[in-house]
Amino acid sequence: MAKKKKAGSIAVPYLLTIFIAILIIGGGTFFLLRYLGIIDSEKALPEPPKRQVVTASYEDNHTILFILDEPTDKFSKTFMLMRSIPKDKKIVFVGIPTNTIAIVDGAQQSMLSAYENGGASGAVNFTNSIFGIEIDKYMKLDSDAFVKVCDILSGVTYPVAEDIAGFEGDGSDQYLNSEQIEKLITYPLYGDGEIERAYMVSSVFSAMMNQTDGMRVSDNLDSSFNTIVNMTDTDITAVDYKNHKVAIKGMLERGISIASFLILNGEKAYEDFIPDEDFFADFRDKYYCYDENPEGE
């Protein structure tokens, strides 16, 4: 009686036969097409398209003066300068006391009087003059716009040592929502007056920027920009945003603890605050001396 062949003994020769047939037919077809000139063996395979990589440069640096103005509260006018250096993944905030005084355009002015007399452009001119810089843009926010900005950044955990209603006041860390942040930076009774309030706004925003989810903010940057720009008085345009968007998103996505703050040094003169010129010189040296080839390579 004949033995039955195992399935494997039949399948293997069968598959080998098919494989050899494919090689013979395919090879013959290739040489035929090459003989007929349809395939040119001299031509190399086309290179895949190169991926365009856009990186930040120091041309993406920008300076914005933020103004919080709530007409119902005379203490709520708040000024903060933001210097952003996306290439180095750095943002620095400087709160400016409303009672800061200086000689501008031949006359003594304060930050507050410059704003009240000349609006946002007056505040920009005053800040340019005392800092010795050129502010690129301004953004004036009311209460609703300010709260929206804080909502986008998702609030902040911050130690509040001041005895203010609604806060722990013992210096321990506590989470602050948008309305609490607004209340904290517009509080009118700080022991050191406007100097301390200016410190508060810059330190709170630095902490909030460092604690936010940069990837989440980056992913929603387009919609956030459109929302905020339509809620504020600003000279920032869609073109400005488009020109720096890639650099800003890169800073948010890949930066770690990108924000810091500086305290504007100076001295009190009765109800006024006289800023220290050395502070401005150091500020310019540290945050404005950039070019495309800083090492001279």
Backbone bond lengths (Angstrom), bond angles and torsions (degrees), N, CA, C in turn:
res aa  C-N    CA-C-N  psi(-1)  N-CA   C-N-CA  omega(-1)  CA-C   N-CA-C  phi
1 M - - - 1.476 - - 1.513 108.86 -
2 A 1.355 115.92 131.36 1.478 119.97 -176.94 1.508 110.79 -73.76
3 K 1.341 115.70 140.00 1.470 120.61 178.34 1.519 110.08 -79.24
4 K 1.362 115.13 142.28 1.459 119.88 176.76 1.524 109.75 -74.93
5 K 1.309 115.32 138.29 1.465 119.59 177.56 1.517 110.03 -76.66
6 K 1.301 115.02 141.80 1.475 120.35 176.89 1.515 110.03 -70.13
7 A 1.355 117.47 150.24 1.467 122.59 -177.93 1.507 111.14 -59.22
8 G 1.364 116.68 -37.56 1.463 119.23 -178.36 1.498 112.22 -65.52
9 S 1.332 117.95 -35.02 1.461 120.35 -178.30 1.508 111.90 -69.07
10 I 1.332 117.45 -22.22 1.467 121.46 177.28 1.526 110.21 -88.66
11 A 1.350 116.68 -41.28 1.471 121.25 -173.49 1.512 112.31 -67.06
12 V 1.327 118.43 -41.88 1.465 120.58 -176.11 1.513 112.79 -62.19
13 P 1.352 120.22 -51.44 1.470 119.24 176.99 1.515 112.51 -60.94
14 Y 1.335 116.12 -34.00 1.466 120.01 -179.45 1.528 110.91 -64.52
15 L 1.333 117.14 -45.17 1.466 121.19 -179.91 1.524 111.19 -67.02
16 L 1.336 116.07 -38.79 1.457 118.94 178.01 1.520 111.47 -63.30
17 T 1.333 116.11 -38.91 1.470 120.50 178.52 1.522 110.75 -61.45
18 I 1.363 116.85 -43.99 1.470 121.05 179.49 1.522 110.64 -64.34
19 F 1.344 117.02 -42.76 1.463 121.08 -178.26 1.525 111.18 -62.59
20 I 1.365 116.83 -44.27 1.459 120.71 179.88 1.527 110.52 -65.20
21 A 1.343 116.50 -39.29 1.468 120.07 179.29 1.520 110.86 -62.01
22 I 1.362 116.74 -40.82 1.466 120.58 179.37 1.524 110.53 -63.29
23 L 1.336 117.09 -42.31 1.456 120.43 178.95 1.519 111.56 -61.97
24 I 1.346 115.79 -43.50 1.470 119.78 -178.01 1.518 110.71 -66.15
25 I 1.350 115.67 -47.86 1.471 119.75 -177.88 1.524 110.05 -67.01
26 G 1.356 117.11 -45.47 1.466 120.31 -179.00 1.505 111.60 -64.01
27 G 1.333 116.86 -44.99 1.458 119.49 179.39 1.500 112.25 -62.95
28 G 1.342 116.72 -41.65 1.463 119.72 178.41 1.512 112.06 -63.43
29 T 1.323 115.72 -39.29 1.470 119.72 178.51 1.520 110.97 -64.33
30 F 1.359 116.47 -42.78 1.463 120.36 -179.79 1.530 111.26 -60.12
31 F 1.351 116.21 -48.53 1.479 119.15 -178.86 1.524 111.36 -65.94
32 L 1.344 118.08 -33.15 1.464 120.87 177.55 1.527 110.54 -65.82
33 L 1.352 116.31 -46.35 1.459 120.09 179.59 1.523 111.14 -65.53
34 R 1.310 115.86 -36.96 1.468 119.08 177.81 1.529 110.16 -66.54
35 Y 1.353 117.36 -40.31 1.474 121.43 178.47 1.520 111.12 -62.95
36 L 1.340 115.43 -38.39 1.463 119.72 -179.60 1.525 112.32 -78.27
37 G 1.326 117.75 -6.40 1.467 120.68 178.06 1.510 114.29 86.46
38 I 1.325 115.92 6.18 1.468 118.54 -179.69 1.524 110.62 -73.34
39 I 1.332 115.76 -34.43 1.462 120.50 175.92 1.516 108.78 -111.05
40 D 1.327 116.21 127.42 1.457 121.20 178.96 1.524 108.05 -103.09
41 S 1.327 116.45 109.42 1.462 120.24 -177.25 1.517 112.12 -69.97
42 E 1.351 116.53 -16.27 1.460 118.71 -177.85 1.524 111.67 -76.94
43 K 1.329 115.93 -22.68 1.463 119.63 -176.23 1.523 110.16 -79.24
44 A 1.322 114.93 133.04 1.458 119.30 177.42 1.524 109.30 -83.17
45 L 1.314 115.30 157.74 1.456 119.30 176.83 1.523 109.42 -63.47
46 P 1.333 116.76 140.46 1.476 118.81 -179.54 1.515 110.95 -63.03
47 E 1.349 115.00 141.34 1.457 119.61 178.37 1.520 110.14 -72.03
48 P 1.316 116.56 144.05 1.464 118.16 176.48 1.521 109.92 -65.10
49 P 1.322 117.72 149.05 1.469 119.40 -179.43 1.512 111.08 -60.32
50 K 1.334 115.32 138.33 1.446 120.29 -178.93 1.518 110.42 -72.70
51 R 1.318 115.05 138.70 1.459 120.99 178.61 1.522 109.30 -78.73
52 Q 1.319 115.06 128.64 1.465 119.12 -179.77 1.521 109.36 -83.08
53 V 1.317 116.37 120.76 1.456 121.48 -179.71 1.529 108.79 -108.32
54 V 1.308 115.54 120.65 1.463 120.81 -179.96 1.521 108.16 -106.33
55 T 1.304 117.43 122.92 1.460 121.59 -179.95 1.525 109.71 -118.04
56 A 1.324 114.18 160.96 1.459 119.53 179.23 1.523 109.93 -75.80
57 S 1.312 115.75 150.44 1.458 121.98 173.92 1.521 107.42 -132.54
58 Y 1.332 115.55 173.45 1.462 118.34 179.23 1.526 112.24 -70.23
59 E 1.328 116.53 -10.25 1.464 118.88 173.45 1.527 111.38 -70.54
60 D 1.328 116.86 -14.58 1.465 121.14 177.24 1.527 112.49 -83.63
61 N 1.329 118.09 -6.51 1.464 120.37 177.11 1.524 110.06 -58.00
62 H 1.316 116.49 142.83 1.466 118.74 177.38 1.528 109.84 -153.37
63 T 1.314 114.59 155.48 1.459 122.59 -179.21 1.524 108.59 -127.34
64 I 1.332 115.69 128.40 1.463 120.80 -178.32 1.523 109.04 -127.12
65 L 1.319 116.15 134.53 1.459 121.26 172.37 1.531 107.98 -97.08
66 F 1.331 115.80 119.04 1.466 120.92 177.59 1.528 109.37 -97.50
67 I 1.307 114.96 135.77 1.465 121.45 -179.31 1.523 108.26 -128.19
68 L 1.324 116.49 120.84 1.459 120.96 172.87 1.521 107.57 -101.35
69 D 1.322 115.78 120.09 1.467 120.49 -176.59 1.524 109.18 -130.57
70 E 1.333 114.75 113.03 1.457 121.09 176.21 1.528 106.94 -118.82
71 P 1.330 117.78 98.80 1.474 121.81 -171.77 1.517 114.74 -56.70
72 T 1.339 118.02 -22.07 1.469 119.46 -177.12 1.525 112.31 -78.35
73 D 1.312 117.74 -9.44 1.460 121.12 -176.76 1.527 109.52 -132.98
74 K 1.310 117.04 111.95 1.469 120.39 -173.81 1.527 112.06 -66.07
75 F 1.323 118.17 -18.48 1.454 120.78 179.93 1.528 113.04 -90.70
76 S 1.312 116.57 -1.77 1.460 118.39 -170.02 1.524 114.15 -91.50
77 K 1.315 118.87 -2.36 1.464 119.18 175.81 1.529 107.84 -70.85
78 T 1.315 114.81 121.38 1.455 121.19 -172.09 1.515 108.85 -133.42
79 F 1.342 116.62 137.89 1.468 121.22 -176.27 1.532 109.33 -126.05
80 M 1.317 114.90 132.63 1.462 119.90 178.85 1.528 109.88 -144.16
81 L 1.325 115.29 130.93 1.459 121.69 177.65 1.526 108.91 -96.26
82 M 1.322 116.58 135.87 1.462 121.33 176.04 1.522 109.44 -122.43
83 R 1.322 116.21 122.74 1.461 122.41 174.24 1.528 107.37 -108.74
84 S 1.330 116.74 122.23 1.459 122.01 -176.48 1.525 110.53 -116.63
85 I 1.340 116.16 130.79 1.465 122.73 179.71 1.532 107.66 -127.01
86 P 1.332 117.90 80.64 1.466 120.96 -173.96 1.514 114.80 -56.98
87 K 1.328 117.70 -36.92 1.473 120.21 -178.41 1.525 111.35 -58.49
88 D 1.322 116.72 -39.93 1.459 121.57 179.62 1.529 112.15 -93.87
89 K 1.345 115.75 0.79 1.468 121.75 -179.67 1.527 110.65 56.26
90 K 1.335 114.13 54.51 1.460 121.56 -179.16 1.523 110.71 -132.21
91 I 1.320 114.70 138.72 1.459 122.05 169.56 1.525 106.68 -133.92
92 V 1.325 116.64 134.30 1.455 119.57 176.27 1.527 108.61 -125.79
93 F 1.330 115.51 136.00 1.462 122.47 179.56 1.527 109.18 -111.08
94 V 1.325 115.69 139.18 1.467 121.56 175.68 1.527 108.10 -132.59
95 G 1.323 115.80 113.97 1.459 119.54 173.44 1.521 110.13 -76.36
96 I 1.329 116.39 140.07 1.469 120.79 -178.09 1.528 108.57 -116.32
97 P 1.329 118.31 115.10 1.468 120.54 179.27 1.529 111.23 -57.55
98 T 1.299 116.51 139.88 1.473 120.10 -179.17 1.526 111.88 -65.01
99 N 1.356 117.02 -23.82 1.470 120.26 -178.26 1.524 112.74 -94.70
100 T 1.338 117.36 14.82 1.465 121.13 174.26 1.518 109.31 -63.69
101 I 1.336 117.53 129.36 1.469 120.64 -178.17 1.524 110.41 -119.43
102 A 1.326 115.04 152.64 1.463 121.91 177.71 1.520 108.64 -166.04
103 I 1.316 116.16 163.10 1.461 121.26 173.70 1.526 108.00 -87.30
104 V 1.304 116.38 115.05 1.468 122.32 -179.32 1.526 108.52 -128.18
105 D 1.313 115.73 128.26 1.473 120.75 -178.55 1.523 111.65 54.98
106 G 1.334 116.07 37.54 1.458 121.37 174.65 1.511 115.65 81.51
107 A 1.324 117.62 3.74 1.462 119.84 -178.92 1.527 109.74 -136.49
108 Q 1.338 115.39 149.08 1.464 118.69 177.66 1.523 109.45 -74.01
109 Q 1.314 115.58 130.86 1.457 121.66 178.56 1.516 108.72 -134.44
110 S 1.302 114.98 162.25 1.461 120.51 169.77 1.527 107.36 -115.41
111 M 1.303 115.29 164.89 1.465 119.26 177.41 1.520 110.29 -57.30
112 L 1.321 116.00 -43.91 1.462 120.13 -177.78 1.518 112.08 -67.69
113 S 1.340 117.19 -43.97 1.471 119.30 -178.50 1.526 111.01 -67.90
114 A 1.332 116.79 -35.81 1.465 119.66 177.66 1.519 110.58 -61.62
115 Y 1.322 115.97 -38.92 1.470 120.17 179.27 1.531 111.25 -72.51
116 E 1.323 116.09 -44.95 1.469 119.05 -177.50 1.526 112.02 -66.25
117 N 1.327 117.06 -30.99 1.470 120.69 -179.69 1.532 112.88 -87.70
118 G 1.327 116.65 -31.61 1.463 119.08 -174.42 1.513 115.56 -122.99
119 G 1.344 117.09 6.75 1.459 119.55 -179.90 1.520 111.93 67.62
120 A 1.321 115.51 -157.98 1.467 120.46 -178.11 1.518 111.71 -60.48
121 S 1.329 117.24 -39.03 1.472 119.75 -179.69 1.523 110.81 -66.34
122 G 1.331 117.43 -33.04 1.461 120.99 175.86 1.519 111.39 -65.98
123 A 1.337 116.33 -41.05 1.460 120.58 177.91 1.527 110.74 -65.92
124 V 1.338 116.56 -39.96 1.462 121.04 177.81 1.525 110.44 -62.45
125 N 1.334 116.83 -44.50 1.464 121.45 -179.04 1.534 110.94 -62.80
126 F 1.327 116.08 -42.40 1.470 120.91 179.05 1.528 110.18 -63.11
127 T 1.321 116.63 -45.72 1.471 121.11 -178.33 1.522 110.87 -66.29
128 N 1.326 116.72 -42.03 1.468 119.93 175.94 1.526 111.01 -56.66
129 S 1.334 114.55 -42.37 1.460 119.82 -175.01 1.526 111.58 -67.29
130 I 1.322 118.20 -46.15 1.459 119.19 -175.17 1.532 111.99 -77.47
131 F 1.336 117.39 -32.49 1.469 120.40 179.94 1.529 112.13 -84.08
132 G 1.332 116.84 -20.18 1.456 120.09 -176.32 1.515 112.48 68.95
133 I 1.331 116.01 37.76 1.466 121.66 -177.71 1.523 109.03 -129.67
134 E 1.320 115.58 -177.51 1.462 121.66 175.22 1.525 107.64 -125.05
135 I 1.324 116.13 107.38 1.463 120.55 179.25 1.520 109.15 -72.82
136 D 1.327 115.95 132.47 1.461 120.17 -177.68 1.523 112.11 -77.02
137 K 1.336 116.26 -45.97 1.462 120.08 -173.64 1.523 110.15 -146.98
138 Y 1.337 115.43 165.06 1.459 120.41 173.29 1.530 108.89 -129.94
139 M 1.311 115.21 159.07 1.465 120.76 174.22 1.525 108.23 -142.53
140 K 1.314 116.01 118.53 1.462 122.41 179.48 1.523 108.73 -103.88
141 L 1.339 116.04 123.36 1.453 121.73 -175.51 1.514 110.92 -115.55
142 D 1.334 115.37 144.31 1.455 119.84 167.88 1.533 107.29 -97.46
143 S 1.324 116.75 -172.86 1.460 120.22 -176.00 1.529 112.10 -60.49
144 D 1.332 116.97 -45.00 1.474 120.77 -177.51 1.530 111.00 -62.61
145 A 1.327 116.89 -42.63 1.468 120.37 -179.16 1.524 110.55 -67.77
146 F 1.339 116.62 -39.86 1.465 119.70 179.41 1.528 110.94 -63.03
147 V 1.316 116.15 -45.59 1.469 120.32 178.69 1.523 110.47 -60.55
148 K 1.327 117.02 -39.07 1.462 120.54 -179.97 1.534 110.79 -63.91
149 V 1.331 117.24 -42.38 1.470 120.66 177.82 1.524 110.22 -59.19
150 C 1.334 116.50 -45.39 1.467 120.19 179.77 1.523 111.30 -65.44
151 D 1.341 116.84 -35.82 1.462 120.24 176.73 1.525 111.04 -63.51
152 I 1.325 116.40 -41.32 1.475 120.81 179.27 1.523 110.68 -60.82
153 L 1.334 116.64 -38.47 1.468 121.41 179.97 1.528 112.46 -85.49
154 S 1.346 116.11 -7.40 1.483 122.71 174.13 1.523 114.66 73.18
155 G 1.339 117.18 33.83 1.450 119.54 174.61 1.519 112.83 71.91
156 V 1.352 115.49 -165.99 1.470 119.22 -175.23 1.529 109.95 -155.84
157 T 1.319 115.54 148.92 1.461 121.19 168.59 1.524 106.90 -99.44
158 Y 1.332 116.22 122.70 1.471 120.16 -168.68 1.529 109.64 -148.69
159 P 1.351 117.94 141.52 1.464 120.62 178.07 1.531 111.28 -82.43
160 V 1.303 116.93 115.95 1.471 121.37 179.71 1.521 108.62 -104.98
161 A 1.330 115.35 117.21 1.462 120.45 -178.55 1.526 111.91 -101.53
162 E 1.330 116.27 -9.35 1.464 120.57 -177.25 1.527 110.40 -82.00
163 D 1.323 116.32 142.71 1.463 121.28 179.64 1.524 109.34 -82.27
164 I 1.338 114.43 84.35 1.466 121.34 -178.66 1.515 108.05 -118.94
165 A 1.320 116.86 135.64 1.463 121.43 -179.56 1.533 110.41 -56.92
166 G 1.337 115.24 131.06 1.457 120.13 179.31 1.512 113.76 95.97
167 F 1.355 117.49 -1.91 1.459 121.91 179.53 1.530 109.49 -122.64
168 E 1.339 115.15 156.33 1.462 119.26 178.21 1.521 110.65 -62.53
169 G 1.335 116.91 -46.17 1.456 120.76 174.74 1.509 115.39 75.26
170 D 1.340 117.69 9.97 1.467 119.91 -178.44 1.518 112.66 -106.85
171 G 1.317 117.19 9.34 1.452 120.87 179.24 1.515 114.23 84.26
172 S 1.324 117.75 1.30 1.461 120.49 179.20 1.524 110.28 -83.95
173 D 1.328 115.79 155.37 1.464 120.51 178.13 1.524 109.92 -66.06
174 Q 1.311 115.56 136.06 1.462 120.61 174.76 1.514 109.08 -146.87
175 Y 1.326 115.15 147.36 1.453 118.91 179.14 1.525 109.51 -77.32
176 L 1.336 115.77 132.05 1.459 121.88 178.88 1.519 109.15 -114.77
177 N 1.334 116.03 127.16 1.465 118.78 174.09 1.522 109.63 -83.09
178 S 1.305 116.36 -178.53 1.474 120.88 -173.35 1.518 112.48 -60.40
179 E 1.337 116.93 -43.20 1.465 120.00 -178.94 1.529 111.31 -66.74
180 Q 1.333 117.11 -35.95 1.464 120.10 178.05 1.526 111.75 -68.94
181 I 1.328 116.30 -37.63 1.469 119.61 176.62 1.519 110.05 -61.99
182 E 1.318 116.01 -44.64 1.465 120.64 178.87 1.529 110.84 -60.01
183 K 1.311 116.05 -42.74 1.468 120.35 179.92 1.520 111.23 -65.48
184 L 1.332 116.61 -39.58 1.456 120.99 -177.67 1.523 112.14 -65.45
185 I 1.330 117.07 -43.65 1.474 118.49 -174.65 1.525 112.71 -84.02
186 T 1.335 117.97 -8.40 1.469 120.17 176.06 1.527 112.02 -109.11
187 Y 1.331 115.50 8.26 1.471 120.13 179.20 1.535 109.35 -62.82
188 P 1.351 118.01 127.65 1.476 119.79 -171.50 1.526 115.78 -91.32
189 L 1.344 118.76 -3.54 1.463 119.65 -169.19 1.523 113.77 -116.01
190 Y 1.322 117.25 31.86 1.458 118.92 175.18 1.522 109.93 -63.22
191 G 1.325 115.93 143.59 1.457 120.12 -177.18 1.512 113.44 -59.32
192 D 1.332 116.39 -34.97 1.461 120.41 -179.81 1.524 111.83 -99.38
193 G 1.314 115.92 18.15 1.463 120.88 173.05 1.518 114.50 64.50
194 E 1.321 114.77 -141.46 1.459 121.55 -174.45 1.527 113.00 -67.99
195 I 1.333 116.86 -25.25 1.465 119.89 176.84 1.526 109.87 -63.65
196 E 1.330 115.85 -44.77 1.466 120.02 179.97 1.527 110.88 -69.60
197 R 1.322 117.26 -36.57 1.468 119.66 179.60 1.529 110.44 -66.77
198 A 1.335 117.35 -37.29 1.461 120.84 177.07 1.530 110.45 -65.20
199 Y 1.336 115.50 -39.91 1.462 119.52 174.90 1.524 110.83 -60.09
200 M 1.330 116.02 -42.39 1.457 121.11 -176.42 1.526 111.64 -62.03
201 V 1.331 117.61 -45.20 1.464 119.48 -176.59 1.522 111.14 -65.43
202 S 1.325 117.75 -40.75 1.468 119.60 -178.13 1.529 111.64 -72.56
203 S 1.324 117.42 -38.78 1.463 119.73 -179.00 1.525 111.49 -71.45
204 V 1.327 117.31 -36.92 1.471 120.65 178.09 1.522 110.62 -66.01
205 F 1.320 117.10 -43.48 1.466 119.17 -178.91 1.523 111.44 -69.53
206 S 1.317 117.30 -34.80 1.462 119.86 176.09 1.526 110.17 -62.58
207 A 1.340 116.57 -46.32 1.462 120.63 178.99 1.523 111.52 -63.59
208 M 1.327 116.60 -41.28 1.466 120.14 -178.77 1.526 111.19 -65.28
209 M 1.319 117.36 -39.69 1.460 120.98 179.02 1.525 111.02 -66.27
210 N 1.326 117.19 -38.70 1.468 120.54 -179.13 1.522 112.36 -73.59
211 Q 1.321 117.17 -25.89 1.457 120.27 -178.01 1.524 113.33 -90.49
212 T 1.311 117.69 -14.20 1.457 119.25 -176.90 1.524 111.44 -72.42
213 D 1.317 116.52 159.28 1.463 122.46 175.87 1.526 107.70 -82.62
214 G 1.337 115.86 99.21 1.455 120.66 -174.96 1.521 113.15 -59.20
215 M 1.327 117.40 -37.95 1.459 120.95 179.97 1.527 110.62 -64.96
216 R 1.332 116.21 -42.42 1.466 119.96 178.98 1.526 111.14 -64.42
217 V 1.332 116.15 -44.93 1.464 120.07 179.24 1.531 110.28 -62.30
218 S 1.334 116.30 -40.71 1.467 121.02 179.33 1.525 111.11 -63.23
219 D 1.332 116.45 -44.44 1.468 120.50 -178.47 1.528 112.16 -61.88
220 N 1.334 116.46 -29.60 1.469 120.88 -177.43 1.522 112.74 -106.61
221 L 1.334 116.40 16.60 1.456 120.00 -171.84 1.531 112.65 -63.12
222 D 1.317 117.48 -40.30 1.468 120.29 -178.80 1.520 111.49 -59.67
223 S 1.324 116.22 -51.49 1.466 119.40 -178.02 1.524 111.25 -67.71
224 S 1.343 116.86 -35.99 1.470 119.95 178.89 1.521 110.74 -64.74
225 F 1.341 116.37 -42.79 1.457 119.55 178.93 1.522 110.78 -61.32
226 N 1.315 116.72 -47.24 1.468 120.05 -179.11 1.519 111.49 -60.76
227 T 1.323 116.36 -38.43 1.464 120.01 179.65 1.517 111.36 -66.64
228 I 1.338 116.15 -50.28 1.464 120.60 -175.26 1.525 111.66 -68.28
229 V 1.328 117.46 -42.70 1.456 119.74 -176.08 1.534 111.01 -64.63
230 N 1.325 116.60 -26.81 1.467 120.73 178.26 1.527 112.99 -84.87
231 M 1.329 116.20 -8.58 1.466 120.19 179.65 1.526 111.97 -102.92
232 T 1.326 117.64 -5.51 1.461 120.71 -171.83 1.525 111.95 -124.33
233 D 1.325 113.80 163.79 1.466 121.00 168.97 1.521 106.13 -94.02
234 T 1.313 117.60 110.20 1.463 121.08 -174.84 1.518 110.67 -149.72
235 D 1.323 115.75 155.43 1.465 120.25 173.17 1.526 111.14 -103.46
236 I 1.338 117.01 12.46 1.463 121.21 173.43 1.526 108.05 -76.63
237 T 1.318 117.23 126.89 1.459 121.57 -176.94 1.527 111.14 -107.34
238 A 1.322 115.06 169.21 1.463 120.78 176.09 1.526 110.67 -61.82
239 V 1.328 116.52 -33.80 1.467 120.67 178.26 1.530 110.10 -66.78
240 D 1.335 117.40 -42.58 1.465 121.08 176.77 1.527 110.18 -56.96
241 Y 1.315 114.93 -46.69 1.464 119.87 -179.58 1.524 111.39 -62.70
242 K 1.317 116.36 -45.41 1.467 120.52 -179.07 1.529 111.10 -60.94
243 N 1.330 116.61 -39.31 1.470 120.70 -177.17 1.531 112.89 -66.22
244 H 1.329 116.95 -28.95 1.465 119.93 -175.08 1.530 113.09 -115.46
245 K 1.321 117.12 2.05 1.466 120.11 -173.91 1.523 112.68 -59.22
246 V 1.319 117.59 -47.23 1.466 120.87 -177.18 1.528 110.62 -60.22
247 A 1.322 116.47 -42.98 1.469 120.65 -179.39 1.528 111.08 -66.21
248 I 1.319 116.52 -41.60 1.471 120.31 -179.74 1.520 110.64 -66.31
249 K 1.335 116.62 -44.08 1.460 120.30 178.82 1.535 110.80 -61.86
250 G 1.327 117.12 -40.63 1.459 120.21 178.14 1.522 111.65 -62.52
251 M 1.329 116.46 -39.98 1.458 120.66 178.36 1.525 111.02 -64.10
252 L 1.330 116.49 -41.80 1.456 120.76 -179.44 1.523 111.96 -68.84
253 E 1.338 116.34 -39.13 1.463 120.74 -175.10 1.524 113.11 -77.05
254 R 1.332 116.98 -35.78 1.462 119.89 -171.82 1.525 114.08 -113.66
255 G 1.328 117.02 -5.55 1.455 119.46 180.00 1.521 112.42 -82.53
256 I 1.310 116.21 151.84 1.463 122.69 176.93 1.526 107.89 -126.79
257 S 1.333 115.71 124.70 1.477 120.40 -177.85 1.522 109.78 48.47
258 I 1.315 115.78 58.33 1.462 121.14 -172.39 1.525 113.27 -75.53
259 A 1.334 117.71 -19.43 1.466 120.16 -172.00 1.526 112.81 -103.07
260 S 1.320 114.10 148.02 1.461 121.69 172.50 1.528 107.22 -144.04
261 F 1.325 116.30 173.39 1.463 119.06 177.96 1.516 109.26 -139.99
262 L 1.323 114.31 155.93 1.458 121.10 178.39 1.523 109.09 -123.70
263 I 1.305 115.41 146.23 1.458 121.26 175.63 1.522 107.98 -96.71
264 L 1.308 116.59 123.33 1.458 121.63 179.95 1.528 108.94 -69.06
265 N 1.319 116.11 108.98 1.464 120.91 -178.12 1.526 110.94 -74.41
266 G 1.310 115.31 152.95 1.460 120.87 178.44 1.519 110.07 166.97
267 E 1.306 116.13 -165.87 1.467 120.34 -179.77 1.517 110.42 -138.71
268 K 1.333 114.18 152.93 1.455 120.33 177.70 1.525 110.32 -78.26
269 A 1.327 114.90 145.53 1.467 121.68 172.86 1.523 106.04 -136.03
270 Y 1.332 115.52 87.17 1.464 122.25 -172.55 1.531 108.84 60.20
271 E 1.316 118.32 -115.02 1.465 120.84 -178.55 1.527 112.45 -90.22
272 D 1.310 117.67 -2.14 1.459 121.46 -175.78 1.529 111.39 -103.66
273 F 1.329 114.06 166.01 1.467 121.08 176.61 1.525 107.81 -126.18
274 I 1.339 116.02 122.63 1.463 121.39 -179.94 1.522 108.23 -103.46
275 P 1.323 117.92 112.90 1.471 120.26 -176.69 1.521 112.02 -71.62
276 D 1.327 115.09 156.26 1.458 123.14 -178.83 1.537 109.14 -88.19
277 E 1.313 116.72 123.99 1.468 120.60 -179.48 1.520 112.00 -63.22
278 D 1.331 117.39 -31.64 1.465 119.88 178.75 1.528 111.50 -62.96
279 F 1.335 116.15 -33.19 1.464 119.20 177.78 1.526 110.37 -60.66
280 F 1.324 116.61 -45.50 1.466 120.64 -177.96 1.528 111.04 -65.26
281 A 1.319 116.78 -38.98 1.461 120.24 178.86 1.522 110.86 -64.24
282 D 1.326 116.55 -43.92 1.466 120.62 178.19 1.530 110.94 -64.84
283 F 1.313 115.66 -39.50 1.466 120.63 -179.97 1.527 110.68 -62.14
284 R 1.321 116.45 -45.73 1.469 120.01 179.02 1.525 111.16 -64.43
285 D 1.336 116.63 -43.05 1.461 120.35 -179.09 1.524 111.36 -61.00
286 K 1.310 116.72 -38.02 1.462 120.64 -173.95 1.518 113.12 -83.72
287 Y 1.331 117.50 -35.70 1.470 119.63 -169.94 1.532 114.60 -116.02
288 Y 1.338 117.21 -1.71 1.467 118.31 -178.69 1.525 113.33 -125.76
289 C 1.315 118.45 -0.94 1.459 120.16 179.64 1.528 109.91 -95.91
290 Y 1.334 115.24 71.94 1.456 121.30 -178.98 1.532 109.61 -125.83
291 D 1.337 113.99 146.56 1.459 119.73 170.23 1.512 108.00 -148.30
292 E 1.325 117.76 179.67 1.449 121.26 -175.24 1.523 113.42 -73.45
293 N 1.339 117.61 -15.10 1.461 119.83 -175.65 1.518 109.04 -140.07
294 P 1.353 116.70 66.87 1.457 119.50 -171.78 1.504 114.98 -63.73
295 E 1.351 118.38 -21.44 1.465 120.83 -178.66 1.528 112.66 -94.82
296 G 1.348 116.26 -1.58 1.451 120.77 179.19 1.509 113.50 71.70
297 E 1.349 116.66 22.25 1.466 120.63 -178.79 1.527 111.32 -81.37
